[in-house]
């Protein structure tokens, strides 16, 4: 499943928690790339990630908890 992470509307976004979440849910992102993607997301640009389908429900819940707005591409 592909996700487009659109924005983060949390008042005080936790960069470390967001990067860790991206690294955990995405199928092809390591910690270093997750940190870069988090910086891009927090600057206001959308980020595309590939996610494993088996954990999609809990992953989407984790994104909502962090205040990340997303759309499902496929």
PDB file of N, CA, C, O and CB in Angstrom:
ATOM      1  N   UNK A   1       0.847  -1.170   0.000  1.00  0.00           N
ATOM      2  CA  UNK A   1       0.000   0.000   0.000  1.00  0.00           C
ATOM      3  C   UNK A   1       0.895   1.236   0.000  1.00  0.00           C
ATOM      4  O   UNK A   1       1.883   1.299   0.732  1.00  0.00           O
ATOM      5  CB  UNK A   1      -0.965  -0.004   1.221  1.00  0.00           C
ATOM      6  N   UNK A   2       0.546   2.202  -0.815  1.00  0.00           N
ATOM      7  CA  UNK A   2       1.300   3.455  -0.856  1.00  0.00           C
ATOM      8  C   UNK A   2       0.522   4.533  -0.122  1.00  0.00           C
ATOM      9  O   UNK A   2      -0.699   4.637  -0.243  1.00  0.00           O
ATOM     10  CB  UNK A   2       1.586   3.888  -2.318  1.00  0.00           C
ATOM     11  N   UNK A   3       1.252   5.327   0.636  1.00  0.00           N
ATOM     12  CA  UNK A   3       0.674   6.451   1.363  1.00  0.00           C
ATOM     13  C   UNK A   3       1.365   7.730   0.948  1.00  0.00           C
ATOM     14  O   UNK A   3       2.567   7.755   0.685  1.00  0.00           O
ATOM     15  CB  UNK A   3       0.787   6.244   2.883  1.00  0.00           C
ATOM     16  N   UNK A   4       0.586   8.786   0.895  1.00  0.00           N
ATOM     17  CA  UNK A   4       1.115  10.122   0.678  1.00  0.00           C
ATOM     18  C   UNK A   4       0.910  10.876   1.989  1.00  0.00           C
ATOM     19  O   UNK A   4      -0.218  11.220   2.344  1.00  0.00           O
ATOM     20  CB  UNK A   4       0.410  10.851  -0.546  1.00  0.00           C
ATOM     21  N   UNK A   5       2.002  11.132   2.706  1.00  0.00           N
ATOM     22  CA  UNK A   5       1.925  11.895   3.951  1.00  0.00           C
ATOM     23  C   UNK A   5       1.876  13.366   3.577  1.00  0.00           C
ATOM     24  O   UNK A   5       2.834  13.908   3.024  1.00  0.00           O
ATOM     25  CB  UNK A   5       3.142  11.584   4.905  1.00  0.00           C
ATOM     26  N   UNK A   6       0.756  14.011   3.882  1.00  0.00           N
ATOM     27  CA  UNK A   6       0.512  15.369   3.406  1.00  0.00           C
ATOM     28  C   UNK A   6       1.061  16.456   4.323  1.00  0.00           C
ATOM     29  O   UNK A   6       1.719  17.390   3.864  1.00  0.00           O
ATOM     30  CB  UNK A   6      -0.951  15.574   3.230  1.00  0.00           C
ATOM     31  N   UNK A   7       0.789  16.334   5.619  1.00  0.00           N
ATOM     32  CA  UNK A   7       1.209  17.379   6.546  1.00  0.00           C
ATOM     33  C   UNK A   7       1.120  16.850   7.972  1.00  0.00           C
ATOM     34  O   UNK A   7       0.564  15.783   8.233  1.00  0.00           O
ATOM     35  CB  UNK A   7       0.340  18.656   6.378  1.00  0.00           C
ATOM     36  N   UNK A   8       1.682  17.624   8.872  1.00  0.00           N
ATOM     37  CA  UNK A   8       1.588  17.312  10.298  1.00  0.00           C
ATOM     38  C   UNK A   8       0.963  18.516  10.976  1.00  0.00           C
ATOM     39  O   UNK A   8       1.523  19.612  10.956  1.00  0.00           O
ATOM     40  CB  UNK A   8       2.996  16.966  10.920  1.00  0.00           C
ATOM     41  N   UNK A   9      -0.212  18.305  11.584  1.00  0.00           N
ATOM     42  CA  UNK A   9      -0.909  19.435  12.197  1.00  0.00           C
ATOM     43  C   UNK A   9      -0.805  19.445  13.725  1.00  0.00           C
ATOM     44  O   UNK A   9      -1.583  20.126  14.392  1.00  0.00           O
ATOM     45  CB  UNK A   9      -2.362  19.414  11.793  1.00  0.00           C
ATOM     46  N   UNK A  10       0.141  18.702  14.275  1.00  0.00           N
ATOM     47  CA  UNK A  10       0.358  18.719  15.719  1.00  0.00           C
ATOM     48  C   UNK A  10       0.951  20.068  16.124  1.00  0.00           C
ATOM     49  O   UNK A  10       1.734  20.658  15.380  1.00  0.00           O
ATOM     50  CB  UNK A  10       1.292  17.551  16.155  1.00  0.00           C
ATOM     51  N   UNK A  11       0.572  20.550  17.309  1.00  0.00           N
ATOM     52  CA  UNK A  11       1.100  21.839  17.763  1.00  0.00           C
ATOM     53  C   UNK A  11       2.602  21.783  17.968  1.00  0.00           C
ATOM     54  O   UNK A  11       3.325  22.692  17.560  1.00  0.00           O
ATOM     55  CB  UNK A  11       0.420  22.268  19.056  1.00  0.00           C
ATOM     56  N   UNK A  12       3.065  20.728  18.594  1.00  0.00           N
ATOM     57  CA  UNK A  12       4.504  20.532  18.812  1.00  0.00           C
ATOM     58  C   UNK A  12       4.884  19.157  18.277  1.00  0.00           C
ATOM     59  O   UNK A  12       4.917  18.192  19.041  1.00  0.00           O
ATOM     60  CB  UNK A  12       4.879  20.668  20.334  1.00  0.00           C
ATOM     61  N   UNK A  13       5.169  19.048  16.996  1.00  0.00           N
ATOM     62  CA  UNK A  13       5.480  17.735  16.427  1.00  0.00           C
ATOM     63  C   UNK A  13       6.762  17.146  17.018  1.00  0.00           C
ATOM     64  O   UNK A  13       7.770  17.839  17.158  1.00  0.00           O
ATOM     65  CB  UNK A  13       5.611  17.839  14.909  1.00  0.00           C
ATOM     66  N   UNK A  14       6.709  15.876  17.357  1.00  0.00           N
ATOM     67  CA  UNK A  14       7.845  15.150  17.907  1.00  0.00           C
ATOM     68  C   UNK A  14       8.601  14.508  16.749  1.00  0.00           C
ATOM     69  O   UNK A  14       8.219  13.443  16.265  1.00  0.00           O
ATOM     70  CB  UNK A  14       7.385  14.074  18.951  1.00  0.00           C
ATOM     71  N   UNK A  15       9.677  15.161  16.305  1.00  0.00           N
ATOM     72  CA  UNK A  15      10.419  14.695  15.126  1.00  0.00           C
ATOM     73  C   UNK A  15      10.919  13.263  15.310  1.00  0.00           C
ATOM     74  O   UNK A  15      10.856  12.459  14.379  1.00  0.00           O
ATOM     75  CB  UNK A  15      11.603  15.627  14.842  1.00  0.00           C
ATOM     76  N   UNK A  16      11.412  12.944  16.497  1.00  0.00           N
ATOM     77  CA  UNK A  16      11.947  11.608  16.731  1.00  0.00           C
ATOM     78  C   UNK A  16      10.861  10.555  16.633  1.00  0.00           C
ATOM     79  O   UNK A  16      11.075   9.504  16.028  1.00  0.00           O
ATOM     80  CB  UNK A  16      12.619  11.535  18.091  1.00  0.00           C
ATOM     81  N   UNK A  17       9.700  10.816  17.215  1.00  0.00           N
ATOM     82  CA  UNK A  17       8.595   9.857  17.169  1.00  0.00           C
ATOM     83  C   UNK A  17       8.059   9.688  15.747  1.00  0.00           C
ATOM     84  O   UNK A  17       7.713   8.578  15.342  1.00  0.00           O
ATOM     85  CB  UNK A  17       7.467  10.306  18.103  1.00  0.00           C
ATOM     86  N   UNK A  18       7.991  10.778  14.993  1.00  0.00           N
ATOM     87  CA  UNK A  18       7.514  10.700  13.608  1.00  0.00           C
ATOM     88  C   UNK A  18       8.492   9.896  12.762  1.00  0.00           C
ATOM     89  O   UNK A  18       8.075   9.038  11.983  1.00  0.00           O
ATOM     90  CB  UNK A  18       7.326  12.114  13.010  1.00  0.00           C
ATOM     91  N   UNK A  19       9.790  10.163  12.907  1.00  0.00           N
ATOM     92  CA  UNK A  19      10.796   9.422  12.135  1.00  0.00           C
ATOM     93  C   UNK A  19      10.770   7.941  12.492  1.00  0.00           C
ATOM     94  O   UNK A  19      10.884   7.082  11.617  1.00  0.00           O
ATOM     95  CB  UNK A  19      12.202   9.999  12.385  1.00  0.00           C
ATOM     96  N   UNK A  20      10.620   7.649  13.765  1.00  0.00           N
ATOM     97  CA  UNK A  20      10.565   6.254  14.202  1.00  0.00           C
ATOM     98  C   UNK A  20       9.331   5.563  13.631  1.00  0.00           C
ATOM     99  O   UNK A  20       9.414   4.413  13.202  1.00  0.00           O
ATOM    100  CB  UNK A  20      10.561   6.167  15.740  1.00  0.00           C
ATOM    101  N   UNK A  21       8.207   6.237  13.620  1.00  0.00           N
ATOM    102  CA  UNK A  21       6.974   5.692  13.066  1.00  0.00           C
ATOM    103  C   UNK A  21       7.125   5.419  11.570  1.00  0.00           C
ATOM    104  O   UNK A  21       6.731   4.356  11.089  1.00  0.00           O
ATOM    105  CB  UNK A  21       5.805   6.654  13.317  1.00  0.00           C
ATOM    106  N   UNK A  22       7.691   6.368  10.839  1.00  0.00           N
ATOM    107  CA  UNK A  22       7.895   6.186   9.397  1.00  0.00           C
ATOM    108  C   UNK A  22       8.808   4.992   9.137  1.00  0.00           C
ATOM    109  O   UNK A  22       8.539   4.188   8.244  1.00  0.00           O
ATOM    110  CB  UNK A  22       8.492   7.464   8.764  1.00  0.00           C
ATOM    111  N   UNK A  23       9.888   4.873   9.911  1.00  0.00           N
ATOM    112  CA  UNK A  23      10.826   3.761   9.721  1.00  0.00           C
ATOM    113  C   UNK A  23      10.158   2.416  10.022  1.00  0.00           C
ATOM    114  O   UNK A  23      10.439   1.423   9.351  1.00  0.00           O
ATOM    115  CB  UNK A  23      12.064   3.947  10.619  1.00  0.00           C
ATOM    116  N   UNK A  24       9.282   2.380  11.021  1.00  0.00           N
ATOM    117  CA  UNK A  24       8.635   1.130  11.412  1.00  0.00           C
ATOM    118  C   UNK A  24       7.562   0.693  10.421  1.00  0.00           C
ATOM    119  O   UNK A  24       7.468  -0.493  10.103  1.00  0.00           O
ATOM    120  CB  UNK A  24       8.026   1.275  12.786  1.00  0.00           C
ATOM    121  N   UNK A  25       6.758   1.619   9.933  1.00  0.00           N
ATOM    122  CA  UNK A  25       5.629   1.221   9.083  1.00  0.00           C
ATOM    123  C   UNK A  25       6.004   1.065   7.621  1.00  0.00           C
ATOM    124  O   UNK A  25       5.313   0.373   6.874  1.00  0.00           O
ATOM    125  CB  UNK A  25       4.522   2.227   9.200  1.00  0.00           C
ATOM    126  N   UNK A  26       7.084   1.695   7.208  1.00  0.00           N
ATOM    127  CA  UNK A  26       7.433   1.669   5.800  1.00  0.00           C
ATOM    128  C   UNK A  26       8.292   0.453   5.481  1.00  0.00           C
ATOM    129  O   UNK A  26       9.103   0.015   6.297  1.00  0.00           O
ATOM    130  CB  UNK A  26       8.160   2.951   5.406  1.00  0.00           C
ATOM    131  N   UNK A  27       8.100  -0.080   4.287  1.00  0.00           N
ATOM    132  CA  UNK A  27       8.787  -1.317   3.920  1.00  0.00           C
ATOM    133  C   UNK A  27      10.186  -1.090   3.375  1.00  0.00           C
ATOM    134  O   UNK A  27      10.958  -2.044   3.289  1.00  0.00           O
ATOM    135  CB  UNK A  27       7.979  -2.063   2.907  1.00  0.00           C
ATOM    136  N   UNK A  28      10.541   0.117   3.007  1.00  0.00           N
ATOM    137  CA  UNK A  28      11.840   0.337   2.376  1.00  0.00           C
ATOM    138  C   UNK A  28      12.553   1.595   2.867  1.00  0.00           C
ATOM    139  O   UNK A  28      13.303   2.211   2.109  1.00  0.00           O
ATOM    140  CB  UNK A  28      11.667   0.415   0.892  1.00  0.00           C
ATOM    141  N   UNK A  29      12.330   1.985   4.127  1.00  0.00           N
ATOM    142  CA  UNK A  29      12.936   3.206   4.666  1.00  0.00           C
ATOM    143  C   UNK A  29      13.724   2.846   5.924  1.00  0.00           C
ATOM    144  O   UNK A  29      13.199   2.215   6.841  1.00  0.00           O
ATOM    145  CB  UNK A  29      11.845   4.292   4.981  1.00  0.00           C
ATOM    146  N   UNK A  30      15.000   3.260   5.952  1.00  0.00           N
ATOM    147  CA  UNK A  30      15.801   3.057   7.158  1.00  0.00           C
ATOM    148  C   UNK A  30      15.718   4.307   8.040  1.00  0.00           C
ATOM    149  O   UNK A  30      15.043   5.275   7.691  1.00  0.00           O
ATOM    150  CB  UNK A  30      17.283   2.735   6.793  1.00  0.00           C
ATOM    151  N   UNK A  31      16.398   4.277   9.165  1.00  0.00           N
ATOM    152  CA  UNK A  31      16.311   5.365  10.138  1.00  0.00           C
ATOM    153  C   UNK A  31      16.808   6.693   9.574  1.00  0.00           C
ATOM    154  O   UNK A  31      16.198   7.736   9.811  1.00  0.00           O
ATOM    155  CB  UNK A  31      17.103   5.012  11.377  1.00  0.00           C
ATOM    156  N   UNK A  32      17.895   6.659   8.843  1.00  0.00           N
ATOM    157  CA  UNK A  32      18.450   7.891   8.290  1.00  0.00           C
ATOM    158  C   UNK A  32      17.502   8.532   7.277  1.00  0.00           C
ATOM    159  O   UNK A  32      17.284   9.743   7.300  1.00  0.00           O
ATOM    160  CB  UNK A  32      19.799   7.611   7.635  1.00  0.00           C
ATOM    161  N   UNK A  33      16.946   7.714   6.394  1.00  0.00           N
ATOM    162  CA  UNK A  33      15.987   8.234   5.416  1.00  0.00           C
ATOM    163  C   UNK A  33      14.710   8.708   6.105  1.00  0.00           C
ATOM    164  O   UNK A  33      14.111   9.699   5.686  1.00  0.00           O
ATOM    165  CB  UNK A  33      15.654   7.160   4.366  1.00  0.00           C
ATOM    166  N   UNK A  34      14.294   8.011   7.152  1.00  0.00           N
ATOM    167  CA  UNK A  34      13.097   8.421   7.898  1.00  0.00           C
ATOM    168  C   UNK A  34      13.293   9.801   8.504  1.00  0.00           C
ATOM    169  O   UNK A  34      12.359  10.602   8.524  1.00  0.00           O
ATOM    170  CB  UNK A  34      12.768   7.400   9.004  1.00  0.00           C
ATOM    171  N   UNK A  35      14.496  10.094   9.001  1.00  0.00           N
ATOM    172  CA  UNK A  35      14.778  11.429   9.544  1.00  0.00           C
ATOM    173  C   UNK A  35      14.687  12.492   8.459  1.00  0.00           C
ATOM    174  O   UNK A  35      14.139  13.569   8.694  1.00  0.00           O
ATOM    175  CB  UNK A  35      16.168  11.463  10.193  1.00  0.00           C
ATOM    176  N   UNK A  36      15.217  12.204   7.279  1.00  0.00           N
ATOM    177  CA  UNK A  36      15.138  13.150   6.163  1.00  0.00           C
ATOM    178  C   UNK A  36      13.689  13.371   5.733  1.00  0.00           C
ATOM    179  O   UNK A  36      13.273  14.504   5.491  1.00  0.00           O
ATOM    180  CB  UNK A  36      15.971  12.646   4.973  1.00  0.00           C
ATOM    181  N   UNK A  37      12.921  12.281   5.640  1.00  0.00           N
ATOM    182  CA  UNK A  37      11.517  12.400   5.241  1.00  0.00           C
ATOM    183  C   UNK A  37      10.715  13.185   6.270  1.00  0.00           C
ATOM    184  O   UNK A  37       9.805  13.933   5.912  1.00  0.00           O
ATOM    185  CB  UNK A  37      10.900  11.015   5.043  1.00  0.00           C
ATOM    186  N   UNK A  38      11.048  13.016   7.542  1.00  0.00           N
ATOM    187  CA  UNK A  38      10.369  13.767   8.602  1.00  0.00           C
ATOM    188  C   UNK A  38      10.639  15.260   8.447  1.00  0.00           C
ATOM    189  O   UNK A  38       9.726  16.076   8.574  1.00  0.00           O
ATOM    190  CB  UNK A  38      10.826  13.281   9.996  1.00  0.00           C
ATOM    191  N   UNK A  39      11.885  15.615   8.174  1.00  0.00           N
ATOM    192  CA  UNK A  39      12.218  17.029   7.966  1.00  0.00           C
ATOM    193  C   UNK A  39      11.446  17.605   6.783  1.00  0.00           C
ATOM    194  O   UNK A  39      10.933  18.722   6.857  1.00  0.00           O
ATOM    195  CB  UNK A  39      13.729  17.197   7.739  1.00  0.00           C
ATOM    196  N   UNK A  40      11.364  16.847   5.701  1.00  0.00           N
ATOM    197  CA  UNK A  40      10.624  17.292   4.515  1.00  0.00           C
ATOM    198  C   UNK A  40       9.151  17.485   4.848  1.00  0.00           C
ATOM    199  O   UNK A  40       8.547  18.487   4.464  1.00  0.00           O
ATOM    200  CB  UNK A  40      10.779  16.277   3.363  1.00  0.00           C
ATOM    201  N   UNK A  41       8.576  16.521   5.568  1.00  0.00           N
ATOM    202  CA  UNK A  41       7.160  16.594   5.946  1.00  0.00           C
ATOM    203  C   UNK A  41       6.884  17.807   6.830  1.00  0.00           C
ATOM    204  O   UNK A  41       5.897  18.515   6.629  1.00  0.00           O
ATOM    205  CB  UNK A  41       6.734  15.311   6.672  1.00  0.00           C
ATOM    206  N   UNK A  42       7.751  18.042   7.800  1.00  0.00           N
ATOM    207  CA  UNK A  42       7.532  19.160   8.730  1.00  0.00           C
ATOM    208  C   UNK A  42       7.761  20.516   8.079  1.00  0.00           C
ATOM    209  O   UNK A  42       7.286  21.532   8.585  1.00  0.00           O
ATOM    210  CB  UNK A  42       8.443  19.020   9.933  1.00  0.00           C
ATOM    211  N   UNK A  43       8.486  20.543   6.959  1.00  0.00           N
ATOM    212  CA  UNK A  43       8.645  21.793   6.199  1.00  0.00           C
ATOM    213  C   UNK A  43       7.412  22.098   5.358  1.00  0.00           C
ATOM    214  O   UNK A  43       7.279  23.202   4.831  1.00  0.00           O
ATOM    215  CB  UNK A  43       9.880  21.714   5.295  1.00  0.00           C
ATOM    216  N   UNK A  44       6.506  21.127   5.227  1.00  0.00           N
ATOM    217  CA  UNK A  44       5.260  21.361   4.514  1.00  0.00           C
ATOM    218  C   UNK A  44       5.118  20.652   3.189  1.00  0.00           C
ATOM    219  O   UNK A  44       4.105  20.816   2.509  1.00  0.00           O
ATOM    220  CB  UNK A  44       5.103  22.781   4.292  1.00  0.00           C
ATOM    221  N   UNK A  45       6.111  19.867   2.804  1.00  0.00           N
ATOM    222  CA  UNK A  45       6.037  19.140   1.537  1.00  0.00           C
ATOM    223  C   UNK A  45       5.530  17.724   1.770  1.00  0.00           C
ATOM    224  O   UNK A  45       5.872  17.107   2.779  1.00  0.00           O
ATOM    225  CB  UNK A  45       7.413  19.108   0.845  1.00  0.00           C
ATOM    226  N   UNK A  46       4.716  17.196   0.851  1.00  0.00           N
ATOM    227  CA  UNK A  46       4.220  15.828   1.009  1.00  0.00           C
ATOM    228  C   UNK A  46       5.330  14.799   0.779  1.00  0.00           C
ATOM    229  O   UNK A  46       6.306  15.057   0.074  1.00  0.00           O
ATOM    230  CB  UNK A  46       3.060  15.571   0.040  1.00  0.00           C
ATOM    231  N   UNK A  47       5.155  13.635   1.391  1.00  0.00           N
ATOM    232  CA  UNK A  47       6.129  12.546   1.314  1.00  0.00           C
ATOM    233  C   UNK A  47       5.386  11.260   0.963  1.00  0.00           C
ATOM    234  O   UNK A  47       4.357  10.950   1.562  1.00  0.00           O
ATOM    235  CB  UNK A  47       6.919  12.390   2.663  1.00  0.00           C
ATOM    236  N   UNK A  48       5.911  10.510  -0.013  1.00  0.00           N
ATOM    237  CA  UNK A  48       5.337   9.212  -0.380  1.00  0.00           C
ATOM    238  C   UNK A  48       6.128   8.101   0.277  1.00  0.00           C
ATOM    239  O   UNK A  48       7.359   8.104   0.255  1.00  0.00           O
ATOM    240  CB  UNK A  48       5.319   9.026  -1.914  1.00  0.00           C
ATOM    241  N   UNK A  49       5.400   7.128   0.877  1.00  0.00           N
ATOM    242  CA  UNK A  49       6.067   5.954   1.427  1.00  0.00           C
ATOM    243  C   UNK A  49       5.311   4.703   1.006  1.00  0.00           C
ATOM    244  O   UNK A  49       4.114   4.755   0.724  1.00  0.00           O
ATOM    245  CB  UNK A  49       6.166   6.043   2.970  1.00  0.00           C
ATOM    246  N   UNK A  50       6.008   3.593   0.968  1.00  0.00           N
ATOM    247  CA  UNK A  50       5.428   2.286   0.689  1.00  0.00           C
ATOM    248  C   UNK A  50       5.269   1.584   2.026  1.00  0.00           C
ATOM    249  O   UNK A  50       6.206   1.538   2.823  1.00  0.00           O
ATOM    250  CB  UNK A  50       6.317   1.444  -0.310  1.00  0.00           C
ATOM    251  N   UNK A  51       4.073   1.033   2.277  1.00  0.00           N
ATOM    252  CA  UNK A  51       3.785   0.426   3.566  1.00  0.00           C
ATOM    253  C   UNK A  51       3.382  -1.027   3.378  1.00  0.00           C
ATOM    254  O   UNK A  51       2.720  -1.369   2.398  1.00  0.00           O
ATOM    255  CB  UNK A  51       2.682   1.201   4.298  1.00  0.00           C
ATOM    256  N   UNK A  52       3.781  -1.892   4.321  1.00  0.00           N
ATOM    257  CA  UNK A  52       3.348  -3.284   4.313  1.00  0.00           C
ATOM    258  C   UNK A  52       1.856  -3.340   4.618  1.00  0.00           C
ATOM    259  O   UNK A  52       1.377  -2.653   5.520  1.00  0.00           O
ATOM    260  CB  UNK A  52       4.157  -4.128   5.339  1.00  0.00           C
ATOM    261  N   UNK A  53       1.124  -4.156   3.870  1.00  0.00           N
ATOM    262  CA  UNK A  53      -0.325  -4.253   4.062  1.00  0.00           C
ATOM    263  C   UNK A  53      -0.712  -4.941   5.357  1.00  0.00           C
ATOM    264  O   UNK A  53      -1.799  -4.696   5.881  1.00  0.00           O
ATOM    265  CB  UNK A  53      -0.943  -4.985   2.913  1.00  0.00           C
ATOM    266  N   UNK A  54       0.155  -5.801   5.886  1.00  0.00           N
ATOM    267  CA  UNK A  54      -0.233  -6.611   7.042  1.00  0.00           C
ATOM    268  C   UNK A  54      -0.472  -5.789   8.308  1.00  0.00           C
ATOM    269  O   UNK A  54      -1.257  -6.199   9.162  1.00  0.00           O
ATOM    270  CB  UNK A  54       0.827  -7.640   7.313  1.00  0.00           C
ATOM    271  N   UNK A  55       0.182  -4.648   8.446  1.00  0.00           N
ATOM    272  CA  UNK A  55       0.020  -3.823   9.648  1.00  0.00           C
ATOM    273  C   UNK A  55      -0.649  -2.489   9.344  1.00  0.00           C
ATOM    274  O   UNK A  55      -0.440  -1.517  10.069  1.00  0.00           O
ATOM    275  CB  UNK A  55       1.369  -3.578  10.298  1.00  0.00           C
ATOM    276  N   UNK A  56      -1.437  -2.429   8.303  1.00  0.00           N
ATOM    277  CA  UNK A  56      -1.945  -1.140   7.853  1.00  0.00           C
ATOM    278  C   UNK A  56      -2.847  -0.452   8.877  1.00  0.00           C
ATOM    279  O   UNK A  56      -2.766   0.766   9.039  1.00  0.00           O
ATOM    280  CB  UNK A  56      -2.697  -1.321   6.569  1.00  0.00           C
ATOM    281  N   UNK A  57      -3.696  -1.197   9.564  1.00  0.00           N
ATOM    282  CA  UNK A  57      -4.601  -0.578  10.532  1.00  0.00           C
ATOM    283  C   UNK A  57      -3.869   0.091  11.669  1.00  0.00           C
ATOM    284  O   UNK A  57      -4.158   1.240  12.004  1.00  0.00           O
ATOM    285  CB  UNK A  57      -5.543  -1.601  11.084  1.00  0.00           C
ATOM    286  N   UNK A  58      -2.929  -0.606  12.265  1.00  0.00           N
ATOM    287  CA  UNK A  58      -2.188  -0.026  13.388  1.00  0.00           C
ATOM    288  C   UNK A  58      -1.262   1.091  12.919  1.00  0.00           C
ATOM    289  O   UNK A  58      -1.039   2.053  13.654  1.00  0.00           O
ATOM    290  CB  UNK A  58      -1.378  -1.110  14.111  1.00  0.00           C
ATOM    291  N   UNK A  59      -0.719   0.981  11.704  1.00  0.00           N
ATOM    292  CA  UNK A  59       0.154   2.024  11.173  1.00  0.00           C
ATOM    293  C   UNK A  59      -0.628   3.312  10.937  1.00  0.00           C
ATOM    294  O   UNK A  59      -0.150   4.397  11.268  1.00  0.00           O
ATOM    295  CB  UNK A  59       0.818   1.558   9.868  1.00  0.00           C
ATOM    296  N   UNK A  60      -1.808   3.200  10.376  1.00  0.00           N
ATOM    297  CA  UNK A  60      -2.625   4.387  10.120  1.00  0.00           C
ATOM    298  C   UNK A  60      -3.056   5.042  11.432  1.00  0.00           C
ATOM    299  O   UNK A  60      -3.123   6.267  11.527  1.00  0.00           O
ATOM    300  CB  UNK A  60      -3.862   4.019   9.279  1.00  0.00           C
ATOM    301  N   UNK A  61      -3.346   4.223  12.438  1.00  0.00           N
ATOM    302  CA  UNK A  61      -3.689   4.746  13.761  1.00  0.00           C
ATOM    303  C   UNK A  61      -2.508   5.518  14.350  1.00  0.00           C
ATOM    304  O   UNK A  61      -2.689   6.587  14.934  1.00  0.00           O
ATOM    305  CB  UNK A  61      -4.107   3.599  14.708  1.00  0.00           C
ATOM    306  N   UNK A  62      -1.296   4.973  14.195  1.00  0.00           N
ATOM    307  CA  UNK A  62      -0.098   5.637  14.721  1.00  0.00           C
ATOM    308  C   UNK A  62       0.121   6.986  14.040  1.00  0.00           C
ATOM    309  O   UNK A  62       0.496   7.960  14.693  1.00  0.00           O
ATOM    310  CB  UNK A  62       1.141   4.743  14.529  1.00  0.00           C
ATOM    311  N   UNK A  63      -0.113   7.044  12.734  1.00  0.00           N
ATOM    312  CA  UNK A  63       0.036   8.311  12.013  1.00  0.00           C
ATOM    313  C   UNK A  63      -0.977   9.339  12.506  1.00  0.00           C
ATOM    314  O   UNK A  63      -0.631  10.502  12.713  1.00  0.00           O
ATOM    315  CB  UNK A  63      -0.128   8.093  10.500  1.00  0.00           C
ATOM    316  N   UNK A  64      -2.224   8.916  12.694  1.00  0.00           N
ATOM    317  CA  UNK A  64      -3.252   9.844  13.195  1.00  0.00           C
ATOM    318  C   UNK A  64      -2.909  10.343  14.597  1.00  0.00           C
ATOM    319  O   UNK A  64      -3.127  11.512  14.913  1.00  0.00           O
ATOM    320  CB  UNK A  64      -4.634   9.160  13.208  1.00  0.00           C
ATOM    321  N   UNK A  65      -2.372   9.459  15.433  1.00  0.00           N
ATOM    322  CA  UNK A  65      -2.006   9.839  16.794  1.00  0.00           C
ATOM    323  C   UNK A  65      -0.912  10.905  16.804  1.00  0.00           C
ATOM    324  O   UNK A  65      -0.884  11.763  17.686  1.00  0.00           O
ATOM    325  CB  UNK A  65      -1.548   8.614  17.576  1.00  0.00           C
ATOM    326  N   UNK A  66      -0.008  10.847  15.820  1.00  0.00           N
ATOM    327  CA  UNK A  66       1.057  11.836  15.716  1.00  0.00           C
ATOM    328  C   UNK A  66       0.618  13.122  15.016  1.00  0.00           C
ATOM    329  O   UNK A  66       1.409  14.057  14.890  1.00  0.00           O
ATOM    330  CB  UNK A  66       2.226  11.240  14.985  1.00  0.00           C
ATOM    331  N   UNK A  67      -0.627  13.176  14.564  1.00  0.00           N
ATOM    332  CA  UNK A  67      -1.153  14.373  13.913  1.00  0.00           C
ATOM    333  C   UNK A  67      -0.770  14.482  12.453  1.00  0.00           C
ATOM    334  O   UNK A  67      -0.728  15.583  11.904  1.00  0.00           O
ATOM    335  CB  UNK A  67      -0.682  15.588  14.632  1.00  0.00           C
ATOM    336  N   UNK A  68      -0.488  13.344  11.808  1.00  0.00           N
ATOM    337  CA  UNK A  68      -0.061  13.355  10.407  1.00  0.00           C
ATOM    338  C   UNK A  68      -1.278  13.101   9.518  1.00  0.00           C
ATOM    339  O   UNK A  68      -1.984  12.105   9.673  1.00  0.00           O
ATOM    340  CB  UNK A  68       1.053  12.284  10.146  1.00  0.00           C
ATOM    341  N   UNK A  69      -1.504  14.021   8.591  1.00  0.00           N
ATOM    342  CA  UNK A  69      -2.574  13.887   7.619  1.00  0.00           C
ATOM    343  C   UNK A  69      -2.025  13.118   6.420  1.00  0.00           C
ATOM    344  O   UNK A  69      -0.937  13.422   5.932  1.00  0.00           O
ATOM    345  CB  UNK A  69      -3.136  15.286   7.192  1.00  0.00           C
ATOM    346  N   UNK A  70      -2.773  12.129   5.947  1.00  0.00           N
ATOM    347  CA  UNK A  70      -2.285  11.271   4.873  1.00  0.00           C
ATOM    348  C   UNK A  70      -3.409  10.942   3.913  1.00  0.00           C
ATOM    349  O   UNK A  70      -4.585  11.146   4.212  1.00  0.00           O
ATOM    350  CB  UNK A  70      -1.675   9.985   5.437  1.00  0.00           C
ATOM    351  N   UNK A  71      -3.024  10.423   2.741  1.00  0.00           N
ATOM    352  CA  UNK A  71      -3.997   9.874   1.813  1.00  0.00           C
ATOM    353  C   UNK A  71      -3.456   8.553   1.288  1.00  0.00           C
ATOM    354  O   UNK A  71      -2.251   8.395   1.094  1.00  0.00           O
ATOM    355  CB  UNK A  71      -4.296  10.867   0.647  1.00  0.00           C
ATOM    356  N   UNK A  72      -4.350   7.617   1.063  1.00  0.00           N
ATOM    357  CA  UNK A  72      -3.964   6.314   0.544  1.00  0.00           C
ATOM    358  C   UNK A  72      -3.962   6.389  -0.975  1.00  0.00           C
ATOM    359  O   UNK A  72      -4.964   6.750  -1.591  1.00  0.00           O
ATOM    360  CB  UNK A  72      -4.920   5.193   1.051  1.00  0.00           C
ATOM    361  N   UNK A  73      -2.819   6.041  -1.576  1.00  0.00           N
ATOM    362  CA  UNK A  73      -2.691   6.106  -3.032  1.00  0.00           C
ATOM    363  C   UNK A  73      -3.161   4.807  -3.653  1.00  0.00           C
ATOM    364  O   UNK A  73      -3.929   4.828  -4.615  1.00  0.00           O
ATOM    365  CB  UNK A  73      -1.237   6.400  -3.444  1.00  0.00           C
ATOM    366  N   UNK A  74      -2.714   3.664  -3.121  1.00  0.00           N
ATOM    367  CA  UNK A  74      -3.190   2.366  -3.591  1.00  0.00           C
ATOM    368  C   UNK A  74      -3.173   1.355  -2.495  1.00  0.00           C
ATOM    369  O   UNK A  74      -3.543   0.201  -2.713  1.00  0.00           O
ATOM    370  CB  UNK A  74      -2.364   1.875  -4.744  1.00  0.00           C
TER     371      UNK A  74
END
